[in-house]
């Protein structure tokens, strides 16, 4: 097949012009390319056509443009921020609640605690529902319900109504705490997910520290009902934004809807390939049963889950304890009003911003680790930020505990929030990443267990804060959570050193490890396998192959997605350690089809389980529709790969990657 023969290089491209509004309102949207694609199967009940994503599929969330991904991430992260803000803004108006409804401090504080306890129960409902019907509808229903409940709070005439509606609002509003992370994982590959998750993960903690500022000033000047009214208006606006700008992103649901639409259009039988592969394993009843039982099993049978969930729950409880402690320290002790008293949380907010910024270089560190381990870094590589936070958090808490006296300048105690806030973000991100990597196939249940325990601590801690401060005084009462974090300080260091051995002894983690190993094998196999390829076309090189196809209308080569700044690679696995010293590479380019050569590339080999670039490499500049050559010092390895980043919004079609044991002279 001649690369210069354009007809032989043409591949039916999937139309990319599905309007965004249609993606939002029509989960089963199809194009002519989708309709006429040659799916495997016969179209019968016994052998249905199996529907999967097309190359460059405009409805595949993984292939959304960077602008669209960022926009959706901002909306769902803002929704998460608003829910967290709604939990704590109430604390700024507790004085008005006490006066207006004639209740004591403990009863008024229940409005904060019950909202947070709703966070514990809601995910048990929303998480399995999102895996069954997708992300979009739970978002719309839950935020609509939260808006209604918060509006009801604004009109409540007694404390009973207010507390019940606050609890229901927290339960409904907890949907983004689970679904927003799912939306991000639907759109971003693991190596791209770090910065998006930083934005999402900061929201549950930034919201609570902003809430008291808004609630304090608004409650003081307009009353507690206006605080609830503001929260209802904010959630209503975000409800409209999600309804208008967040399409469905969950691939199993999208492919299921596509198969249904194709069946209606053609009269043939189509089924989602994902549904067929998971036949019999998906039922809503079973998913709810699993979501209610498995988190508790994992929490009490897996020491990793138990210890790290306790750790993060204590930190979360300490944060929410501040909502009851700061009014005692700053309003009662220093005579500040509610609005100014809420500003004391700005120290924690600054620390959270610092922690979020720190994740940017740390994400680069993690990406390098992933590359060194062939795309599958050990879970323990997530823990260095947690070890740093294990020091920052108790430092901040002890600092606050012993500088919060009225005789000490207020700046000293507020500045203590910086290491505390920074530590919270690093701890949360690191522990979530570690648990997800350690329990891949059980990650949803592990995160549910963590969320339940974390929310219970966050709801309970404020209830005894006033008694504790009255009985122990502000110094020792503030020191208690600090001592608890010191007790937990060894946890990340223990798991960093002995985590691999511990995981092998934990049944659920060990099962997940087997699953990851299978993924690694599949990744290695798929990296040198293309459907319908002539796999016998081995040229005079070390297992380097050019993929030729018998049909002239099928792509000749290995295609990548459109570039978004991330590196990709094409890998060859040898049966044994093999010497390599040079390579010939061919990139296809066609501006109409969107293909172009990368601007640069590198060659990496796998030696003793780790990837590294070849030594003394001499790379010629990438040539489009020609031969690109590379030479290096001869090295023995069992795997080799070509690494490159496609140009922004451009695809790469790799036509040839020949590897030689000696330096091959240019013809």
C-alpha positions in Angstrom: 0.0 0.0 0.0 1.5 3.3 -1.1 1.2 6.1 1.5 1.1 8.6 -1.4 -2.0 7.0 -2.8 -4.6 9.2 -1.0 -7.5 6.9 -1.5 -5.9 4.1 0.4 -5.3 6.4 3.3 -8.8 7.7 3.6 -10.8 6.6 6.6 -14.5 7.5 7.2 -14.3 10.2 9.9 -17.0 10.6 12.4 -18.8 13.9 12.1 -17.7 16.3 14.7 -20.6 18.8 14.4 -23.1 17.6 17.0 -24.3 21.0 18.4 -23.6 21.4 22.1 -27.2 22.0 23.0 -28.1 18.7 21.3 -25.4 16.9 23.4 -27.1 18.3 26.5 -30.7 17.4 25.7 -30.2 14.2 23.7 -28.1 11.4 25.3 -28.6 9.1 22.2 -27.6 11.6 19.5 -26.2 9.9 16.4 -24.7 11.1 13.2 -24.7 9.5 9.7 -21.3 8.0 10.5 -22.6 6.4 13.7 -25.7 5.1 11.8 -23.8 3.5 8.9 -20.8 2.3 10.9 -19.9 -1.4 10.4 -20.5 -2.8 13.9 -19.5 -6.4 14.8 -22.4 -8.7 15.1 -25.4 -9.8 13.0 -28.2 -7.5 14.4 -30.2 -10.3 15.9 -31.4 -11.0 19.4 -28.8 -13.8 19.8 -26.0 -11.9 18.0 -26.7 -8.2 18.3 -24.6 -5.5 16.8 -22.1 -4.4 19.5 -21.9 -0.6 19.9 -18.7 1.1 21.0 -17.1 4.4 20.4 -16.0 5.3 16.9 -12.5 6.8 16.3 -12.8 10.6 16.9 -16.3 10.1 18.1 -17.8 13.6 18.9 -19.9 12.2 21.7 -17.0 10.4 23.5 -16.4 12.6 26.6 -12.7 11.6 26.6 -12.4 13.4 23.2 -14.2 16.6 24.2 -12.2 19.8 23.4 -10.1 21.2 26.2 -12.4 24.2 26.4 -15.5 22.1 26.9 -13.8 19.9 29.5 -12.6 22.9 31.5 -16.1 24.5 31.3 -17.9 21.4 32.5 -15.3 20.9 35.3 -15.8 24.5 36.4 -19.6 24.1 36.6 -19.6 20.9 38.6 -16.8 22.1 40.9 -18.7 25.3 41.5 -21.7 23.2 42.4 -19.6 21.3 44.9 -18.4 24.5 46.3 -21.9 25.8 46.7 -23.1 22.7 48.6 -20.1 23.0 51.0 -20.8 26.7 51.4 -24.4 26.0 52.2 -23.3 23.8 55.0 -21.3 26.4 56.9 -23.0 29.7 55.9 -25.7 28.8 58.4 -23.2 29.0 61.2 -22.8 32.8 60.6 -26.4 33.3 61.4 -26.9 31.0 64.5 -27.2 34.0 66.8 -30.2 35.2 64.8 -31.7 31.7 64.7 -31.4 31.5 68.5 -33.1 34.9 68.9 -35.7 34.5 66.2 -36.8 31.0 67.1 -36.1 31.1 70.8 -33.7 28.2 71.1 -30.4 27.5 72.7 -26.9 27.2 71.2 -27.0 23.4 71.0 -30.3 23.2 69.2 -29.4 26.0 66.8 -26.1 24.2 66.0 -28.1 21.2 64.9 -28.9 23.2 61.7 -25.2 22.9 60.8 -24.8 19.3 62.0 -27.9 17.8 60.3 -26.9 19.4 57.0 -23.5 17.7 57.2 -24.9 14.4 58.4 -27.1 14.5 55.2 -23.7 14.4 53.4 -23.2 11.0 55.0 -26.5 9.5 53.8 -26.9 11.1 50.4 -23.9 9.4 48.6 -25.3 6.0 49.5 -28.2 6.9 47.3 -26.7 9.2 44.6 -23.6 7.1 43.9 -25.3 3.9 42.7 -28.0 5.9 40.9 -25.4 7.8 38.9 -23.8 4.5 37.8 -27.2 3.2 36.7 -28.8 6.2 34.9 -25.8 8.4 34.5 -24.5 11.7 36.0 -26.8 14.2 34.3 -30.3 13.4 35.7 -29.1 13.0 39.4 -27.4 16.4 39.1 -30.6 18.0 37.9 -33.0 16.3 40.3 -30.7 16.7 43.4 -29.9 20.4 42.9 -33.6 21.1 42.1 -34.6 19.4 45.3 -31.9 21.2 47.3 -33.1 24.6 45.9 -36.7 23.8 47.0 -35.6 22.6 50.5 -33.4 25.7 51.1 -36.2 28.0 49.9 -38.4 26.2 52.5 -35.8 26.9 55.1 -36.1 30.6 54.3 -39.8 30.5 55.1 -39.6 28.2 58.2 -41.6 29.4 61.1 -40.2 27.1 63.8 -37.0 25.3 64.6 -38.4 21.8 63.8 -39.2 22.8 60.2 -35.8 24.4 59.8 -33.9 21.4 61.0 -35.8 18.9 58.9 -35.4 21.0 55.8 -31.7 21.6 56.4 -31.2 17.8 56.7 -33.1 17.1 53.5 -31.2 19.9 51.7 -27.9 18.3 52.8 -29.0 14.9 51.7 -30.1 16.1 48.3 -27.1 18.5 47.8 -24.6 15.7 48.5 -24.9 14.5 44.9 -22.0 16.7 43.6 -19.7 15.3 46.3 -19.8 11.9 44.5 -21.0 12.7 40.9 -18.7 15.6 40.2 -15.6 13.4 40.6 -17.3 10.9 38.3 -17.8 13.5 35.6 -14.1 14.4 35.8 -13.0 10.8 35.5 -15.4 10.4 32.5 -13.6 13.2 30.6 -9.9 12.9 31.7 -7.5 10.1 31.5 -5.7 9.2 34.7 -2.5 11.1 33.8 -4.5 14.2 32.9 -6.9 14.1 35.9 -4.6 15.6 38.5 -5.3 19.4 38.0 -9.0 18.9 37.4 -9.3 16.9 40.6 -7.4 19.6 42.4 -10.1 22.1 41.5 -12.8 19.7 42.5 -11.2 18.6 45.7 -10.5 22.1 46.9 -14.3 22.9 46.6 -15.5 20.8 49.6 -13.0 22.6 51.9 -13.0 26.1 50.4 -16.8 26.3 50.6 -17.0 25.8 54.4 -14.4 28.6 55.0 -16.1 31.1 52.7 -19.6 30.3 54.1 -19.2 31.9 57.6 -18.0 35.2 56.0 -21.1 35.4 53.8 -23.4 34.1 56.5 -22.0 36.4 59.1 -22.4 39.7 57.3 -25.8 38.7 55.7 -27.2 37.3 59.0 -26.1 40.3 61.0 -27.6 42.8 58.6 -30.6 41.0 57.1 -31.4 38.1 59.3 -31.0 34.3 59.1 -33.9 33.9 56.6 -32.0 35.9 54.1 -29.0 33.6 54.5 -31.2 30.7 53.6 -32.8 32.7 50.8 -29.3 33.5 49.4 -28.3 29.9 49.4 -31.6 28.9 47.7 -31.0 31.5 45.0 -27.3 30.4 44.5 -28.3 26.7 44.2 -31.1 27.7 41.8 -28.7 29.5 39.5 -26.4 26.5 39.5 -29.3 24.2 38.9 -30.0 26.1 35.7 -26.3 26.1 34.7 -26.1 22.4 35.1 -29.3 21.8 33.2 -28.0 23.9 30.3 -24.3 23.3 30.2 -23.5 19.8 31.6 -24.2 17.0 29.2 -24.2 13.3 30.1 -20.6 12.0 30.4 -21.0 8.4 31.7 -19.9 6.2 28.8 -22.0 3.1 29.7 -25.2 5.2 29.7 -24.3 7.1 26.5 -23.5 3.8 24.6 -26.7 2.2 25.9 -28.8 5.2 24.7 -27.0 5.1 21.3 -27.7 1.4 20.9 -31.4 2.1 21.7 -31.5 4.9 19.1 -29.8 2.7 16.5 -32.3 -0.1 17.1 -35.2 2.3 16.7 -33.8 3.8 13.4 -32.9 0.5 11.7 -35.2 -2.2 13.2 -32.1 -4.3 13.9 -30.8 -5.3 17.4 -28.0 -3.1 18.8 -26.5 -3.4 22.3 -23.8 -1.5 24.1 -20.6 -3.6 24.1 -20.1 -2.5 27.8 -23.5 -3.9 28.7 -22.8 -7.2 27.0 -19.4 -7.6 28.6 -21.1 -7.0 32.1 -24.2 -9.1 31.4 -26.0 -9.9 34.6 -23.9 -7.7 36.9 -25.9 -4.5 36.7 -29.2 -4.1 38.5 -30.4 -1.1 40.4 -31.5 -3.2 43.4 -28.2 -5.0 43.6 -26.3 -1.7 43.3 -28.2 -0.2 46.2 -27.6 -3.2 48.3 -23.9 -3.1 47.5 -23.7 0.6 48.2 -25.3 0.1 51.7 -23.3 -2.9 52.8 -19.9 -3.0 51.1 -18.7 0.4 52.5 -19.1 -0.9 56.0 -17.4 -4.2 55.1 -14.4 -2.4 53.7 -14.3 0.1 56.6 -14.0 -2.6 59.2 -12.1 -5.4 57.3 -9.5 -3.4 55.5 -7.0 -1.6 57.8 -5.9 0.8 55.1 -9.5 2.0 54.6 -10.2 2.2 58.4 -7.0 4.0 59.4 -7.0 6.6 56.6 -10.8 7.2 56.9 -10.4 7.8 60.6 -7.5 10.2 59.9 -9.4 12.3 57.3 -12.6 12.2 59.4 -10.7 13.7 62.4 -9.4 16.5 60.1 -12.8 17.1 58.7 -14.3 17.1 62.2 -11.6 19.6 63.4 -12.5 21.9 60.4 -16.2 21.9 61.3 -15.4 22.3 65.0 -14.0 25.6 64.0 -17.4 26.9 63.0 -18.5 26.6 66.7 -15.0 27.5 68.1 -14.3 30.7 66.2 -17.4 32.5 67.5 -16.2 31.7 71.0 -12.6 32.8 70.4 -13.2 35.9 68.2 -16.7 37.1 68.9 -17.1 36.3 72.6 -13.4 36.6 73.5 -12.4 39.6 71.4 -15.8 41.3 70.9 -15.9 41.0 67.1 -19.2 41.1 65.3 -20.5 38.2 63.2 -19.3 39.5 59.9 -15.8 40.3 61.1 -15.7 37.1 63.0 -16.3 35.2 59.8 -13.2 36.8 58.3 -11.1 34.8 60.7 -11.5 31.8 58.3 -9.5 33.6 55.7 -6.3 32.2 57.2 -7.5 28.7 56.4 -8.7 29.8 53.0 -5.2 31.1 52.2 -3.7 27.9 53.3 -6.0 25.9 51.0 -5.0 28.1 48.1 -1.3 27.4 48.9 -2.1 23.7 49.1 -3.9 23.7 45.7 -0.9 25.6 44.1 1.5 23.0 45.6 -0.4 20.2 43.8 0.7 21.6 40.4 4.4 20.7 40.7 3.5 17.6 42.7 1.3 16.5 39.8 4.4 16.7 37.5 6.3 14.5 40.0 3.5 11.9 39.9 3.3 12.0 36.1 7.1 11.2 36.0 6.5 8.3 38.4 3.7 7.0 36.2 6.0 7.1 33.1 8.8 5.3 35.0 6.4 2.5 35.8 4.9 2.0 32.4 1.7 3.9 33.0 0.8 2.2 36.3 2.5 3.9 39.3 2.3 2.1 42.7 -0.4 3.6 45.0 2.3 4.6 47.5 3.5 7.3 45.1 0.4 9.3 46.1 1.5 9.6 49.7 4.4 12.2 49.7 2.0 15.2 50.0 0.1 13.3 52.8 3.4 13.0 54.7 3.9 16.7 54.4 0.4 17.4 55.5 0.8 15.1 58.5 3.3 17.7 59.8 1.5 20.9 58.7 -1.9 20.1 60.3 -0.8 19.6 63.9 1.6 22.5 63.7 -1.3 24.7 62.6 -3.7 23.4 65.2 -1.2 23.8 68.1 -0.3 27.2 66.8 -3.9 28.2 66.9 -4.5 26.6 70.3 -1.8 28.6 72.1 -2.1 32.0 70.4 -5.9 32.4 70.5 -6.0 34.3 73.8 -7.3 37.9 73.6 -3.9 39.0 75.0 -2.2 37.8 71.8 -2.5 39.8 68.6 -5.3 38.3 66.4 -3.0 37.9 63.4 -1.1 35.2 65.2 -4.0 32.8 65.6 -5.4 33.5 62.2 -2.1 32.9 60.5 -2.1 29.4 62.1 -4.9 28.6 59.6 -2.4 28.7 56.7 -0.5 25.4 57.5 -3.8 23.8 58.7 -5.6 24.8 55.4 -2.7 23.7 53.3 -2.5 20.4 55.1 -6.2 19.7 54.6 -6.0 20.0 50.8 -2.8 17.9 50.5 -4.2 15.2 52.9 -7.5 15.0 51.2 -6.1 14.7 47.7 -3.3 12.3 48.7 -5.6 9.9 50.7 -8.3 9.9 48.0 -5.8 9.1 45.3 -4.2 6.4 47.4 -7.5 4.7 48.2 -8.7 4.9 44.6 -5.4 3.3 43.4 -5.4 0.7 46.1 -9.0 -0.3 45.6 -9.6 0.3 41.9 -12.7 -1.9 41.4 -14.0 -1.1 44.8 -13.2 2.6 44.7 -16.8 3.7 44.8 -17.5 1.7 48.0 -14.2 2.9 49.6 -15.0 6.5 48.9 -18.6 6.1 50.2 -17.2 4.6 53.5 -14.8 7.5 53.7 -17.5 10.1 53.0 -19.9 8.6 55.6 -17.4 8.6 58.4 -16.0 12.0 57.4 -19.5 13.6 57.4 -20.5 12.0 60.7 -17.4 13.4 62.3 -18.1 16.8 60.7 -21.7 16.8 62.0 -20.9 15.6 65.5 -17.8 17.7 66.4 -19.7 21.0 66.5 -22.3 19.7 68.9 -19.8 19.3 71.8 -17.5 22.1 71.0 -19.3 24.7 73.2 -19.2 22.3 76.2 -15.6 21.5 75.6 -14.5 25.1 75.4 -16.5 26.0 78.6 -15.0 23.1 80.5 -11.4 23.1 79.3 -10.8 26.7 78.3 -9.9 27.9 74.8 -6.3 26.6 74.9 -6.7 23.0 75.9 -10.0 22.6 74.1 -8.3 23.8 70.9 -5.4 21.3 71.6 -7.6 18.2 71.6 -8.0 17.9 67.8 -4.2 18.7 67.6 -3.4 15.8 69.8 -5.7 13.5 67.7 -3.8 14.5 64.5 -0.5 13.8 66.2 -1.8 10.3 67.0 -2.6 9.8 63.3 0.7 11.3 62.1 2.5 8.0 61.6 -0.2 6.6 59.3 1.0 7.9 55.9 4.7 7.1 56.8 3.7 3.5 57.7 1.8 3.0 54.4 4.5 4.7 52.3 7.1 2.2 53.8 5.0 -0.9 54.2 1.9 -0.2 52.1 2.7 -2.8 49.4 3.1 -5.6 51.9 -0.1 -4.5 53.8 -2.1 -4.4 50.6 -1.2 -7.9 49.7 -2.6 -9.1 53.1 -5.9 -7.2 52.6 -8.4 -9.3 50.6 -10.1 -6.5 48.7 -6.9 -4.6 48.0 -5.2 -7.8 46.8 -8.1 -8.5 44.5 -7.8 -5.0 43.1 -4.1 -5.6 42.5 -4.8 -8.6 40.4 -7.2 -6.4 38.3 -4.5 -3.8 37.8 -2.0 -6.4 36.7 -4.5 -7.6 34.1 -4.9 -4.0 32.9 -1.1 -3.7 32.5 -1.0 -6.9 30.4 -3.9 -5.7 28.3 -2.2 -2.3 27.8 1.0 -3.9 26.6 -0.9 -6.2 24.3 -3.1 -3.5 22.9 -0.2 -1.2 22.3 1.0 -3.5 19.4 -2.4 -4.7 18.2 -4.8 -3.1 15.7 -8.1 -4.6 14.6 -7.9 -6.4 11.2 -4.1 -5.8 10.9 -1.9 -8.2 9.0 0.0 -9.3 12.0 2.4 -11.5 9.9 3.8 -8.4 8.2 7.1 -8.5 10.2 9.8 -6.6 8.4 13.5 -7.1 8.5 13.7 -5.5 12.0 13.3 -6.6 15.6 9.6 -7.2 15.8 8.9 -3.8 14.4 5.8 -3.9 12.2 4.0 -1.8 9.7 0.3 -2.4 9.9 -1.2 -3.0 6.4 -4.9 -3.6 6.0 -6.5 -5.6 3.2 -9.4 -3.1 2.7 -8.5 0.2 1.0 -11.1 2.1 3.0 -9.7 1.2 6.4 -7.0 3.2 8.1 -3.4 2.2 7.5 -1.7 3.0 10.8 -2.2 3.5 14.5 -4.2 6.7 15.3 -4.1 8.8 18.4 -6.8 11.1 19.8 -6.5 14.8 19.1 -3.7 16.5 21.1 -4.4 18.1 24.4 -0.8 18.4 25.8 -0.5 14.9 27.1 2.1 12.4 26.0 1.1 9.1 24.3 3.2 6.2 23.3 3.3 3.2 21.0 5.0 0.2 22.6 6.6 -3.0 21.3 7.0 -5.9 23.8 9.7 -8.5 23.0 9.6 -12.1 24.2 12.9 -11.6 25.9 15.6 -9.0 26.5 16.6 -7.8 23.1 19.3 -5.3 21.9 18.1 -2.2 20.1 20.1 0.7 18.6 18.1 2.5 16.0 14.6 3.0 14.6 12.8 4.1 11.5 9.5 6.0 12.1 6.8 7.2 9.6 4.1 9.7 10.4 1.2 10.3 8.1 0.0 13.9 7.6 -3.2 15.2 6.0 -4.7 18.6 7.0 -8.2 17.7 5.8 -8.3 14.7 8.1 -6.6 16.5 10.9 -3.4 14.4 11.0 0.1 15.8 11.5 3.5 14.7 12.8 4.4 15.6 16.4 6.8 18.4 17.0 9.2 16.1 18.9 9.4 12.6 20.2 11.7 10.3 22.2 12.5 6.6 22.5 12.3 4.9 25.9 13.2 1.3 26.9 12.0 -0.7 29.9 14.9 -2.1 32.0 14.2 -3.9 35.3 10.6 -2.7 35.3 11.2 1.0 34.9 11.1 3.2 31.8 14.0 5.5 30.8 15.0 7.3 27.7 17.8 5.7 25.6 21.3 7.0 26.1 23.1 9.4 23.6 20.0 9.6 21.4 20.3 11.3 18.1 16.7 12.1 16.9 16.1 13.5 13.4 13.3 16.0 13.2 9.9 14.5 12.7 9.0 14.2 9.0 5.5 14.1 7.8 4.8 11.5 5.1 8.5 10.4 5.1 11.0 8.5 7.2 12.2 9.8 10.6 15.3 8.2 12.0 16.6 7.8 15.5 19.8 6.2 16.8 21.2 5.6 20.3 23.7 3.6 22.3 22.8 -0.1 22.0 20.8 -1.3 24.9 19.2 -4.7 25.9 15.5 -4.4 27.0 12.3 -6.4 26.9 10.1 -3.4 25.8 10.6 -0.3 23.8 8.2 2.6 23.1 8.0 5.7 21.0 6.8 8.6 23.1 5.3 11.9 21.7 2.6 14.5 22.4 0.3 15.2 19.4 0.1 18.9 18.5 -2.9 20.8 20.0 -6.2 19.6 18.4 -4.1 17.5 15.9 -4.1 13.7 15.6 -1.0 11.5 14.9 -1.2 8.5 12.6 1.9 6.3 13.2 2.4 4.3 10.0 5.8 2.7 10.8 7.9 2.0 13.8 10.8 -0.3 12.9 13.4 -1.1 15.5 16.8 -2.5 14.7 19.6 -4.1 16.7 22.3 -2.1 14.9 22.5 1.5 13.6 20.9 1.3 10.1 22.5 3.6 7.5 20.3 5.9 5.6 19.6 4.7 2.1 
